[in-house]
Amino acid sequence: MSNIEGSLKKGTSPGFLNELQEKENKTAALKKLQRQDPVKKQEEKGLEQQEDSPMDPPNAYEEPGKITMNKEDMSYSIKIFMDEHEEVLKVIEEFEKGIIEYKTNGYKLKKEINESFSKFFKCFDEELLPHNRKEEKVLFPILNKKLIAAGEHSKGEKQVTAIDVMEDDHVKFIQLGALAFNLLGLATRMADERSRIFVLDTAYETSRELIELMKLHIYREDVTLFPLAQKYISKEEFSVLQKEMEKF
């Protein structure tokens, strides 16, 4: 993606579509839960006494019950995931600056903005999606079992754990990423200026939503999910995980 205008015209990255197709079935149960009556849904998730959901600002980064643990105390496998998060966050920050500047200057594409877009979508497709697959194939299955065994799940018939939430986020990444990518590409082919601005405004809002979701997701994994993994997964099991991770 050396030039965003040319690359975006090619349409959605195959990686986006393939990942989206694979993951939609995984979140069917969670989607069903989300469509239920709000009061019942809160009860099933064990949140009926919680006034504010940790999903809602300003409390999104102040989750109750999180485990305090330094990165240095984590297993080698978890450190790899956290290191990958750090690299992705750098690219996200560049993209965020680029998309804000793009809107601020009237959607005039500059070299620096173009490079931030190209770098982000390349990272999204070649780094983030493989990272998510590695989590889903290696870490999530065993951790989900550990969380259910430890009672770290919702109270409803469907035992929803933090893993379900993280996997749901992964699907949303692909949906929002594909939408932002295609909207930016569509705008380059539009002759009518008003329509072009409307599409670009939508692309901007979608991109900002994606950015915030990715940052919050990474935060939750680093400060909540990974410490839970460290708490419940044994050293012997981590050794097996490390070998499995080397296959990716």
C-alpha positions as semicolon CSV with decimal commas, in nm:
position;residue;x (nm);y (nm);z (nm)
1;M;0,000;0,000;0,000
2;S;0,245;0,260;-0,115
3;N;-0,031;0,500;-0,213
4;I;-0,358;0,501;-0,022
5;E;-0,566;0,641;-0,307
6;G;-0,455;0,369;-0,544
7;S;-0,463;0,090;-0,289
8;L;-0,803;0,173;-0,147
9;K;-0,958;0,162;-0,493
10;K;-0,886;-0,211;-0,500
11;G;-1,160;-0,271;-0,242
12;T;-1,166;-0,457;0,084
13;S;-0,852;-0,648;0,179
14;P;-0,911;-1,025;0,145
15;G;-0,782;-1,067;0,497
16;F;-1,066;-0,856;0,634
17;L;-1,334;-1,060;0,456
18;N;-1,185;-1,399;0,537
19;E;-1,151;-1,315;0,905
20;L;-1,503;-1,173;0,919
21;Q;-1,652;-1,488;0,765
22;E;-1,467;-1,713;1,012
23;K;-1,563;-1,518;1,322
24;E;-1,930;-1,433;1,270
25;N;-2,045;-1,776;1,389
26;K;-1,827;-1,757;1,701
27;T;-2,020;-1,464;1,846
28;A;-2,374;-1,585;1,772
29;A;-2,442;-1,677;2,135
30;L;-2,308;-1,345;2,262
31;K;-2,516;-1,153;2,005
32;K;-2,826;-1,343;2,117
33;L;-2,753;-1,248;2,476
34;Q;-2,715;-0,883;2,378
35;R;-3,059;-0,882;2,212
36;Q;-3,235;-0,997;2,527
37;D;-3,423;-0,778;2,769
38;P;-3,173;-0,530;2,922
39;V;-3,263;-0,616;3,281
40;K;-3,240;-0,988;3,219
41;K;-2,916;-0,940;3,029
42;Q;-2,763;-0,752;3,323
43;E;-2,872;-1,027;3,563
44;E;-2,727;-1,301;3,343
45;K;-2,396;-1,120;3,323
46;G;-2,391;-1,068;3,698
47;L;-2,407;-0,691;3,657
48;E;-2,749;-0,624;3,808
49;Q;-2,596;-0,442;4,106
50;Q;-2,348;-0,244;3,897
51;E;-2,467;0,107;3,826
52;D;-2,229;0,180;3,540
53;S;-2,104;-0,071;3,288
54;P;-1,723;-0,077;3,247
55;M;-1,794;-0,054;2,874
56;D;-1,921;0,301;2,916
57;P;-1,701;0,608;2,962
58;P;-1,571;0,756;3,181
59;N;-1,533;0,424;3,366
60;A;-1,412;0,220;3,070
61;Y;-1,052;0,228;3,195
62;E;-1,145;0,182;3,561
63;E;-1,263;-0,179;3,570
64;P;-1,347;-0,317;3,916
65;G;-1,168;-0,626;4,040
66;K;-0,874;-0,605;3,802
67;I;-0,553;-0,778;3,908
68;T;-0,246;-0,562;3,955
69;M;0,054;-0,732;3,796
70;N;0,366;-0,598;3,629
71;K;0,471;-0,711;3,285
72;E;0,799;-0,838;3,429
73;D;0,605;-1,090;3,639
74;M;0,421;-1,236;3,339
75;S;0,513;-1,558;3,162
76;Y;0,715;-1,537;2,842
77;S;0,408;-1,618;2,631
78;I;0,208;-1,330;2,779
79;K;0,502;-1,093;2,737
80;I;0,503;-1,173;2,364
81;F;0,136;-1,074;2,338
82;M;0,202;-0,754;2,531
83;D;0,504;-0,665;2,319
84;E;0,290;-0,706;2,007
85;H;0,030;-0,479;2,164
86;E;0,292;-0,210;2,215
87;E;0,391;-0,218;1,849
88;V;0,031;-0,205;1,730
89;L;-0,045;0,087;1,962
90;K;0,232;0,290;1,798
91;V;0,073;0,239;1,457
92;I;-0,274;0,318;1,595
93;E;-0,148;0,647;1,736
94;E;0,000;0,746;1,400
95;F;-0,325;0,659;1,226
96;E;-0,525;0,857;1,481
97;K;-0,310;1,166;1,423
98;G;-0,338;1,115;1,047
99;I;-0,717;1,077;1,035
100;I;-0,767;1,381;1,261
101;E;-0,537;1,595;1,047
102;Y;-0,709;1,467;0,732
103;K;-1,046;1,593;0,857
104;T;-0,905;1,916;1,000
105;N;-0,745;2,024;0,673
106;G;-1,058;1,962;0,469
107;Y;-0,974;1,606;0,359
108;K;-0,669;1,706;0,160
109;L;-0,434;1,409;0,145
110;K;-0,072;1,484;0,234
111;K;0,225;1,250;0,213
112;E;0,243;1,207;0,590
113;I;-0,130;1,133;0,617
114;N;-0,111;0,888;0,329
115;E;0,177;0,708;0,496
116;S;-0,008;0,680;0,828
117;F;-0,312;0,529;0,651
118;S;-0,101;0,285;0,452
119;K;0,097;0,179;0,757
120;F;-0,217;0,127;0,963
121;F;-0,406;-0,089;0,715
122;K;-0,094;-0,290;0,640
123;C;-0,040;-0,347;1,013
124;F;-0,407;-0,429;1,057
125;D;-0,399;-0,699;0,791
126;E;-0,049;-0,841;0,846
127;E;0,009;-0,792;1,219
128;L;-0,313;-0,741;1,414
129;L;-0,525;-1,011;1,251
130;P;-0,254;-1,278;1,292
131;H;-0,208;-1,162;1,653
132;N;-0,581;-1,206;1,715
133;R;-0,579;-1,551;1,553
134;K;-0,292;-1,653;1,779
135;E;-0,486;-1,543;2,086
136;E;-0,798;-1,723;1,970
137;K;-0,626;-2,049;1,878
138;V;-0,372;-2,074;2,160
139;L;-0,460;-1,866;2,467
140;F;-0,837;-1,819;2,463
141;P;-0,953;-2,186;2,463
142;I;-0,758;-2,288;2,773
143;L;-0,821;-1,960;2,954
144;N;-1,195;-1,981;2,884
145;K;-1,206;-2,324;3,050
146;K;-1,007;-2,194;3,346
147;L;-1,239;-1,896;3,392
148;I;-1,551;-2,113;3,383
149;A;-1,397;-2,358;3,633
150;A;-1,309;-2,067;3,863
151;G;-1,660;-1,919;3,842
152;E;-1,538;-1,616;3,646
153;H;-1,844;-1,607;3,419
154;S;-2,198;-1,471;3,394
155;K;-2,482;-1,619;3,597
156;G;-2,711;-1,697;3,302
157;E;-2,768;-2,020;3,113
158;K;-2,499;-1,914;2,869
159;Q;-2,173;-1,889;3,065
160;V;-2,024;-1,573;2,918
161;T;-1,664;-1,502;3,013
162;A;-1,416;-1,227;2,934
163;I;-1,309;-1,441;2,638
164;D;-1,648;-1,396;2,473
165;V;-1,612;-1,019;2,505
166;M;-1,260;-1,021;2,362
167;E;-1,363;-1,238;2,065
168;D;-1,661;-1,012;2,002
169;D;-1,420;-0,718;1,990
170;H;-1,208;-0,903;1,734
171;V;-1,510;-0,934;1,506
172;K;-1,592;-0,566;1,550
173;F;-1,234;-0,478;1,454
174;I;-1,277;-0,649;1,120
175;Q;-1,619;-0,498;1,055
176;L;-1,508;-0,143;1,137
177;G;-1,173;-0,184;0,963
178;A;-1,334;-0,309;0,642
179;L;-1,592;-0,029;0,654
180;A;-1,334;0,247;0,709
181;F;-1,109;0,103;0,437
182;N;-1,390;0,086;0,182
183;L;-1,535;0,427;0,264
184;L;-1,197;0,593;0,218
185;G;-1,161;0,416;-0,114
186;L;-1,514;0,503;-0,225
187;A;-1,455;0,872;-0,158
188;T;-1,164;0,881;-0,404
189;R;-1,401;0,778;-0,684
190;M;-1,678;1,028;-0,612
191;A;-1,713;1,336;-0,834
192;D;-1,985;1,509;-0,632
193;E;-1,812;1,707;-0,356
194;R;-2,102;1,701;-0,109
195;S;-2,136;1,325;-0,139
196;R;-1,761;1,286;-0,107
197;I;-1,751;1,489;0,214
198;F;-2,042;1,290;0,357
199;V;-1,863;0,961;0,287
200;L;-1,537;1,093;0,430
201;D;-1,712;1,215;0,744
202;T;-1,854;0,866;0,787
203;A;-1,510;0,715;0,727
204;Y;-1,366;0,951;0,989
205;E;-1,626;0,860;1,252
206;T;-1,584;0,489;1,177
207;S;-1,207;0,519;1,206
208;R;-1,230;0,700;1,538
209;E;-1,466;0,432;1,669
210;L;-1,223;0,163;1,556
211;I;-0,929;0,340;1,717
212;E;-1,103;0,377;2,053
213;L;-1,222;0,017;2,050
214;M;-0,874;-0,115;1,970
215;K;-0,710;0,095;2,242
216;L;-0,967;-0,009;2,502
217;H;-0,943;-0,373;2,398
218;I;-0,566;-0,376;2,433
219;Y;-0,592;-0,207;2,771
220;R;-0,840;-0,467;2,895
221;E;-0,625;-0,755;2,780
222;D;-0,309;-0,609;2,933
223;V;-0,453;-0,517;3,272
224;T;-0,731;-0,772;3,318
225;L;-0,724;-1,072;3,084
226;F;-0,351;-1,143;3,085
227;P;-0,322;-1,122;3,466
228;L;-0,614;-1,367;3,485
229;A;-0,423;-1,598;3,253
230;Q;-0,119;-1,566;3,476
231;K;-0,333;-1,646;3,778
232;Y;-0,507;-1,957;3,645
233;I;-0,270;-2,113;3,390
234;S;0,014;-2,325;3,528
235;K;0,380;-2,304;3,427
236;E;0,354;-2,640;3,256
237;E;0,055;-2,522;3,054
238;F;0,236;-2,203;2,960
239;S;0,522;-2,413;2,827
240;V;0,278;-2,589;2,596
241;L;0,127;-2,255;2,494
242;Q;0,468;-2,119;2,404
243;K;0,533;-2,413;2,172
244;E;0,194;-2,362;2,008
245;M;0,260;-1,991;1,961
246;E;0,582;-2,068;1,776
247;K;0,371;-2,222;1,497
248;F;0,222;-1,882;1,409
